Amino acid sequence: MTAADSSGEAAAVQRLRAVCLALPEVDERVSHGEPTWFAGAGRRARVLVMLSDHRDDHLAFWCPAAAGAQEFLVAEAPDRFFRPPHVGHRGWVGVRLDVTPLDWKRIEDLVADAHALVTGRAP
C-alpha cells in the first residue's frame, strides 16, 4: 500500500465516521476490534455500521439493508458491494471503500436506510 492509498483510505474512514455520527442517537465504539457505529440508546442500541479494515483484503463497511437490497447491489456492482461473512445471511451488505470513485451519495443513502432499519424510523 502506498502513502497515497493509506491517506485516501483514512479519508474514506473519516468521511464514513462523519456520515454515521450525523445521524440521530449514533455513537461509535470498538466492536470485534473495529470501529462500529451504534444507533439507539443504552441496551436498545443496535449496530448501524461496522468497519472492516482489510479483514477480507479490502477496506469496507458492513450494514443492514432492506430485503432484496443486498442481492440487487451485489448483482449491479460486484466490485463495490458484497455479501459480508457472519451477517450476510441476514441481508447485510458489504460496501468497499477502497475503490474509486466512491459514490458518497449512495453510501449516505445506504447508511440512512440502515439507520431507519435499526431504529424503526423512516429515513
Secondary structure, DSSP 8 states (H G I E B T S, - for coil): --HHHHHHHHHHHHHHHHHHHTSTTEEEEEETTEEEEEESSGGG-EEEEEEEESTTSSEEEEE---TTHHHHHHHH-TTTEE--TTTGGGT-EEEESSSSS--HHHHHHHHHHHHHHHHT---
